[in-house]
Amino acid sequence: MERLFTEEIEALQLGEGETFHGEGILAVTKGLLQSGVAYVGGYQGAPVSHLLDVMVQARDYLDTLGVHVEACTNEASAAAMLGASINYPMRGAVTWKSIVGTNVASDALSNLASAGVTGGALIVVGEDYGEGASVIQERTHAFALKSTMCLVDPRPSLPHIVDMVEASFELSEACNAPVIMELRIRACHVQGSFATRANRAPAISARAPMAEPAAFLYDRLAHPPATFRQEKLKSDVRMPAARRHIMARGLNEQIDGAHSELGLIVQGGLHPNLVRAMQQLGLADGFGESQLPMLILNVVYPLVPEQISAFCASRRAVLVIEEGQPEFIEQELALLLRRAGVDTALHGKDMLPLAGEYTAEVILRGLHRFVATHGPDIDIAAGTRTLEHIDALRTQAASALGTGMPPRPPTFCVGCPERPVFAAIKLVEREVGTPHIAGDIGCHALATFEPFSVGNSILGYGMGLASAAAVGPAMNRRTLSIMGDGGFWHNGFLSGVSSALHNGDDSILVVMKNGYTSATGTQDLLSTPAESARAAARANSAVHADQRIEQTLKGAGVRWLRTVNNYRVGDMVGVLREAFTTAEGGLKVIIAEGECQLERQRRIRPILAGLLRAGKRVVRTRFGVDADTCSGDHSCIRLSGCPSLTLRDSGDPLKVDPVVQVNHACVGCGLCGEVAHAAVLCPSFYRAEIVQNPGLIDRLLWGVRNRVTGWLAPQ
Amino acid sequence: MSTLPERPLTILIAALGGEGGGVMADWLVAAATAQHFPVQSTSIPGVAQRTGATTYYLEIYPVPTSELGERRPVLALTPSPGYVDLMVASELIEAGRAMQNGFVSPERTTLVASTHRIYTTLEKMHMGDGRIDPERILGAASTLARRAHLFDMAALAQQAGTVISAVLFGAMAGAGVLPIPRAACEAVIRASGKGVEASLRGFDLGWKHATGEATERPAAQIKRWVANPSERVHATLPVEVQPFADEGATRTADFQDAAYASLYLDRVEAVAKIDREQGGGAAGYALTRETARFLALWMCFEDVIRVADLKTRRSRVDRVREEAMAKAHEPVHIVEYLKPGVDEIASIMPAALGRAFEGWAKRRGLRLQKGLYIRSTSLTGFLMLRTLAALRPLRRASLRFGIEQQTIDRWLAAIRSAAATDLGLALEIALLGRLIKGYGETYQRGRENFLRIMATLVDAGDGREPAARRAAVRAAREAALADPEGRKLEGSLAAAGITPLPPRAKPIQFLRKPPARTSGRAH
């Protein structure tokens, strides 16, 4: 795993009345333990990876509590885990990145939500929305609505988040429905502190196992005819119970303000940005004291009609601040107010943008419009000035800079084993033509950026091969699909490989076998090489030690299967060429082998440091480019894009273009040289082998060579 | 409570994945916490941990919680334009990006940014020079920021043996905006327990440069000019051109021999003569200067002989040792990645033989490209390369030598002929020399582009206005440098009224359609 959570694991063990300092998502984790959770599962992904990662690393401690942790292979299996809470009074929590993870989990979630739960079931989703998001922009809200699950969107201060974790379990148990807690990216990564409570060991657990399974009860099966009754239960029993609990516990917060003729209804997660916007308008102080009354919805579903109409009834106008589309809350509010006969003017997405993140600036613009329209006597000159200032500032910056700054998207790491595969694809395209390339989710999706710009579609995690099924038959060139080993186990084998085999599709699949789910922080996979194999491999790739992917493919009936060492670009070009041109039909799979460089570097750094300290001989490899022969055409960069391959002034007064240099980040993977070879680029690349702690023979030979070459070489 | 500040101090940090921006944000949080100030930080890492742009945002309310009673400030999670007190950027164009987004304002923002560059892929992949002009960003910073502390923190980090985040932290503390004393910041670094001494050294350098106690040494002059101008250059060429011609003469002599250098100067002088007659002095003899520049580079084309020679010089081994940061007692072995093919072999053969060999290889479909890994620091490898280098006297008879001289003469004739009426056009033609560079396919492509522009826009003395001709040649050159596939060049030529060449045929792999499937499967 990419990160070690030693200190964080200690923080998870804090007792009554101590102070936890740390990240939002780890505060949630601590909240789970304080709530007596019995089992935790999930699938990693930003921004919630740390919840599961820290739990996996804290297994020893969790065993003492009896908390079971499962690193699920996809979100569907994580959601299905919550099935334990249907029959047994066990609190369970799962986590994943949303919207994508919720999509994958939705079948199990529907069944879970229909059957209902006895023990509290909490789903912590990272709402990957707005700046920094890496998935399609949709709302988790829709899933809560369609499956009638409660949706919690807590005001993101750490003490409140933790309180809401415990409240969510109670809510789930009060209404027998699963509860989703959505946390935006910045809320997951917010650093703060809260006063801890002691962790609670669950009543039923590995340490206190049950003697017998639950009695057979048809009503707990999501199977007809029980499903018909369950649908009625949702509306007649569960949601009313949830609403009563929300009111009784005061889960939503109301703040009064001087201008009682207006009101704001806001999702809890947006509260701090709303306060900042009000401050800029001159309508709030820095402590959240507001001149406009405010209803903060920490539970955004279900809404409580009495609470809403009571808040709105006496006011001239209300603004709903609700991020993302469609405006589910606003729509429901309109319905509730209409039914209640409340004729308060209702605004929301008519004054705020339909799409995109609600930063303080976005909210400020909408709020400014709202107050200007309905509170003409309220002084918002400060806000007007702020908005004018911002616009002027951007114009001034644009003219001072003259040109837009080039984007800086993420890219493959230095020495990444996936980069050479895309270099080989670019090269083989010159021979066999450009194929349709189905992209996928994983580090390899970074090949969609420059310099590769590879990929015609992305349809979801593990979906690349399946997404090419109808393209291949309509084209005279075979399609090429990319899949990571993470995607393979997540669902690519089932959705892609088995379907292609079943239908006899003639296409090519490249499986990036790097050994981990690297994009999410190098978590282990089913096919991650064993610890012993990794230790033995030292600085080399260890992934060949595990053959489960190959065995699975062969067992399923793949006949054309080749394994290539990624860094041998020439070999990769050869195998790709063969795959594109062979007369053999059916699915052709290329296993692109090369262990994640992050893991290799993490493994080898301490080993090398130890050897150097002990005075042992260590050969360090560095690549370089001769400035004398580099012509400044940069084709090597266009075929590799390695971050350590960069530019510098040539130092030659005649040459105008910058030359290429390899900077000190180089890990010596050798790709640049291999690409120069495979593409017949130029003779400028060299490999330097620096012998550290040289032995006697090293020094003798070196001395002799130096003498002779020094005598013959010109200056 | 009326004396409480209205708003928190807001800090936005723009960094690149893997630079330790997160560590720095944690340091700040810890330092503020130690002062009992309410503090909140958040970040947008996402997949940007893989070297992409990433931001950290902090708010510190500079009043100890003991003075706040039960009240706590509400701290925002997103930065607002015009509302940032301290903008920190770990790299120059990230500072530019922050300005572009409105996060640097003259009323409020202190900008602390490192001036070093980590080029984006888009800048690096350009076929010529796609780098953003740093002066624009430095200039914008001086007008947009309330105060700007700009210096090369990557160099200081290297000097201190630490990472850039330590220097940035020191610079932030030294910029005088943080409500946290220096000692408290250093205490946080000490408490972190890892690489403490180096981090403190970096912190100190950052502090001193931000407070003005230390200033940057001016960047070393990296261009290596020839020291002594030759008498001939001094006597015959304008002073503006002399350093270029000196460099060119030295280089052509080094490439071949004194006679070749003399030929070089003859060629430059012929252009200089017309340049003078046409009043080129007003433009600083730009035409002669650029001709001298690209002519020298062209005349010293890199064939196998030249490459072998350059790879086996003592100065080169020293340079590699320095770049690889080898210590004095550490042996360094150098392995060369060479892949000579039919073209490279034919190019150094005598012209007739070379042509016959090329034809033979073409008929046989041979490319003969074999990747070689030559250990130029071993005796055999070294001797092999020196032997190749020793073929230099025979070069004059080689196939490539003849071809290059012919094209050079054609280019120079076009420059001279244009210069007689339009110095500007002649300069644009001289600058076409920039297209001739590289090896293998790169070289072929550049040469084809050069010849295409010569044939369409230069040789054909059409009736176009001089200004339009200059613009067309310039646009074509820029297009040729912008796109390796050559499509932009054809587009540019089409805009100048030239019928574009048909796109190069792409191979299509026709598959045999699989036989219609018989229903062998159970339904």
Interface residues (C-beta under 8 A of the other chain):
Chain A: H21 A46 P47 E131 G132 A133 S134 P156 S157 R184 I185 R186 A187 H189 V190 Q191 G192 S193 H271 P272 N273 V275 R276 Q279 Q280 D285 G286 F287 G288 E357 T359 A360 E361 L364 T386 H389 I390 L393 R394 Q396 A397 A398 A400 L401 G402 T403 G404 M405 P406 P407 R408 P409 P410 T411 F412 C413 E431 V432 G433 T434 C443 L446 F449 E450 P451 N476 R477 R478 G504 D506 A519 G570 F580 T581 A583 G585 R620 R622 G624 D626 A627 D628 T629 S631 G632 D633 H634 S635 I637 R638 G641 P643 L645 T646 L647 D649 G651 D652 P653 L654 K655 V656 D657 P658 Q661 V662 H664 G673 A676 H677 A678 A679 V680 L681 C682 P683 F685 Y686 R687 A688 E689 I690 V691 Q692 P694 D698 R699 L701 W702 R705 V708 T709 G710 L712 A713 P714 Q715
Chain B: L4 P5 E6 R7 P8 L16 G17 A25 D26 V29 T33 V39 Q40 S41 T42 S43 I44 P45 G46 V47 A48 Q49 R50 T51 G52 A53 Y57 Y61 R71 R72 P73 V74 L75 A76 L77 T78 S80 P81 G82 Y83 I93 E94 G96 R97 M99 Q100 N101 G102 V104 S105 I118 Y119 T120 T121 L122 E123 K124 M125 H126 M127 G128 D129 R131 I132 R136 I137 G139 A140 T143 L144 I222 K223 R224 W225 P243 F244 E247 G248 R251 R293 F294 A296 L297 E302 V307 D309 L310 K311 T312 R313 R314 S315 R316 V317 R319 V320 R321 E323 A324 M325 A326 K327 H329 E330 P331 V332 H333 I334 V335 E336 Y337 L338 K339 G341 Q369 G371 Y373 S376 T377 S378 L379 F382 L383 R386 R434 K437 G438 Y439 G440 E441 T442 G446 P484 K506 P507 I508 Q509 F510 L511 R512 P514 R517
